[in-house]
Amino acid sequence: MTSVALRATLFAMRIRNFVHKGIRKLYEEDSAKGVSSDTAVKLRKMFAFLDDMDDPDELRSLPSWRRIS
């Protein structure tokens, strides 16, 4: 169990996959084609937060993301 915890702390967290092609393209290529402009702004902020996050528990610090388990 220690090696699993150690490995989790050594490697940066990242988004693994996307169901929506437009959101994937926004994340990987910064192209908002396929996503509304209002949504693209919000998603870019969310992606920035997720990319900088060190621990999944940080999601609970955001009031709108507390219900994510």
N, C-alpha and C positions, 0 to 999 in steps of 0.2 A: 504494500500500500504506500510505503514511503516513496518508492521510485515513481509511482504514478503521480503523486502530489508534487514531487520535485520536477518531473517532466512538465507538468501543467504550469508550473511557475516559470520555467525556463523559456518556453515557447510563447510567442505573442498570440493572442486570440485573434481569430479572423472569421469573416463570414464565409461559410462553406459553399452555399448554393442559393439560387434564387428560383422561384416558381414563375415570376413575371419577367418576361424578356425585356421590357422597357426599364424595369428597375435594375436588372442585371447590367444593361447597357449604361445606365446612369452611373452605377457604381464603378464599373470597369473602365469605361471610356469617357465618363463625364458628359455624355450626350443625353439630353432630356427628351429626345425623340421617343414618343410612345408613353410619355408621362406628362400630366398637366403641369404648367409652370408653377402654380401654387404648391402642388405636391412635390415638385422637384426641389424647391427651396427647403421644405421641411425634411425631405429625405436626405439631402446633402448634410444638414445639421445632424441628423440621426446617424448617418454613416461616419461623420467626423467623431462623434461621441463614441460610437462602437469601436472604431479603429484605435482610439486613444485609451480605451478601457483596459484595465489590467485584471479585473476580477468581475465575474458575472454578477456578483452582488451589487455592483455599482448601478445596475439597472434599477434597483429598488430606491435609489436616491432621487429618481425622477418621479414626481407624483403620478404622471400619466402612464408610467411603465411599471408601477408597483404590482399590478395583477399578473404580470408575466411570470410564469414559473418554470 
